[in-house]
Amino acid sequence: MKINWLFSVVGVISLMPLSSPLMAGAPVGVESLKNIAYHPVIRNSSDKVEVRSIRLVQGVYEKGRRFVDQDYEFLRAGQIALGDLNSDGKTDAAVVLYHMAGDRRMTQIAVVLDVNGSPRHVASREFGEFTEVMDLKCSNAMVPDSKTGLATRRGVVNVEVSNETCCGGQGKTVTYIFDGKRLIGQDPFIRP
């Protein structure tokens, strides 16, 4: 069953490293990733960006009652891929986040690093309207530096996405490079 998540604008967001005292001392792992504060990019009805902390409990945050409360909000962790994204030998992660507020829905990838033994959400990547994440992987690989051309070790996040409004709904695999602050890469569904 396919689930489509709406939101209006594709973008790259970099977050200041924020601490998560609620999971202090818990290394990055599937359970800790379901119980930390995330800082998703939220677009309001006038398309202004808001970034705020939302803490998940067992992978979910829900405020209010859907179809009843006007301020209903929902955030859920989806697929999780573990790997070393900053070459420090510790496990980091890429996590799919699904957010809904009112009639606005979005999907994004969150990069979570192990910072002093605790998971910390440090960067996000939004996807375009109607985009669904099919597969997610992260690793550490040798990548050519854009300035020098020399190969350097960088975190890499591979995302297989599909979009029903583009390319006949066919999936595409996109590679994003984590530069320590943000995920760098193109929108998989750029229209000429």
N, C-alpha and C positions, 0 to 999 in steps of 0.2 A: 504494500500500500504506500503510495507516494503522499507525502505531506509537503505542501508548498507554503513557504513563509514569505510574506510581503514586506517590503520596505522600499523607500523611494530612491536613495542615492548610494552609489558605490563610493567607498572612501577608505583611506588608511588613517588610522588613529594611533598615536603613540601616547602612552600613559607614563606619568612619573611613577617610579617604583613606590608602591604603597604597601604598608605592612598589613599582615593579617594576624592579629594577636589571637584570634579564635582557634587557629590551627598551629600556633607556634610550637616548634619542635616536632611536627609531623612532616616527614619528608614527602616529596611529590610522589603520589601514587593514586590509584583509582579512588580509593576511599577519601583521601584528603582532598582531592580535586572536587569531590561532590559536597564538601563541607567548608568551603572558603568564601571569602568576599570576592566578587568579580566587579569589574567596572565597565559594563557594556555601554556601547554607544547607543543612545536613545534619541530618536528624532521625534519631536513633538508635532502637533498638527500643522504648525507653520514652518516645519522642516528645520527648526533650529536644533542644534546638537546639544545634548545634555549628557554629561558623564558623571555618574555617581556610583557609590558602592552599594551592591546588593549581595547579601550573604545567602548562599544556598545551604539547605539542610537536606541531606540525603538526595542531593542533586536537583532540588526544586525550591523555588521561592514563589509564593502566591499571595497576593494581597486582594482581599475582597472576594466577591462572588461573580463569576462570569455570567453575562447577560442580565445581571441584576444591578451591580454597582458600577457607576460611571467611572470610578477611578480604579477599576480592576486592572491588575498587572500580574504577569506571569513570566518567570525566567527558568529555563531548564537547561541542564548540561546534557549534551548528546554524546556523540562519539568522542573518544579520548585516544590520543596517540602519544606514547611515551618515547623519549629519546633525549640525547644531550644536545641542546640547542645553542649553548654558549661555550662549548669546549672546555668546561671545568671538571669533567669527569662525573658530574652528578646528573641524576635523572630529572629532566624537564618534561614539559608536555605541551601539546596543542589540543585545545578543547573546543568542540562545536557548542555554541550557545544559541538557544532559541529564545527570543523575547517577544512578548505580546503586551500591548497596552492599548486599550480601546480597539479601534479597527486597524491599528498599525502592527505589523509583524516584521521581524527581521531575523536574519541568520548572520552569525559572524564567527570567526575563529579567534580564540583567545590564546595567547602565548603565556604559559605559566612557568616561571623559573624556580629552581631551588635556591633560595637566598638564605644563607646561614642555617640550613636545615629546615626551612619552612617554605611552603608554596606561596608565590607572589605573582599575581596577574600583572604583566608589564606592557603588553601590546595587544592590539586588536586589529582585525581586518574585516570590514563589512563586505557583503555581497549584494548584488543587484536584486531588484524585485523578481519574485518567482524562482529564486535560486534554491536548489536543494543539494545538500552535501551527501554524496554517495559513499565516499571513502576518504580516509584521512591517514597520513603517515608523516612522521617526522624523524629526522636523522641529522648527522653531522657529516658534511662532505667537503671536498676540495672544490672551490668555486672561483672563477676568475674575478679579480678585483676590478670594478668598473673604472677606476682611475689609473691603476698601474698595469692592468692586464695579467698580473702575477696571480697564480692560484693561492688562495688562502682558505683556511678551514672556517666554515660558516654553518650555522644551523639552517636546515632546509625543511620546509613544510610542503608536502605534496597533497593537493586536494583535488578529488574528482568531484565535479559539480555538474548538474544539469539545470536547464532552464527551459520551461515549456514554451516561453514566448520567443526563444531564439534558437536557431539551428535545428528546427524540428524536434526540439526536446532532447537532442543527442547530448551525451555526457562529454566533458572535456576534463583533462587533467592539467592542472596549473601548478607550477612550482614557485614558491615564495621563499626569498632569502631573508633570514632574520639577522639584522645588522646590529643587534644589541639593544635597539630601541623600538624598531617597527618591522613589519613584514613588508618587503619590497617585491613588487610584481604587478603584472597587468591584470585588469579586469578580464576574465575569460570570455565575456560576451560583448566586447566592444563592437559597436556597429560603425561601419565606415561612413 
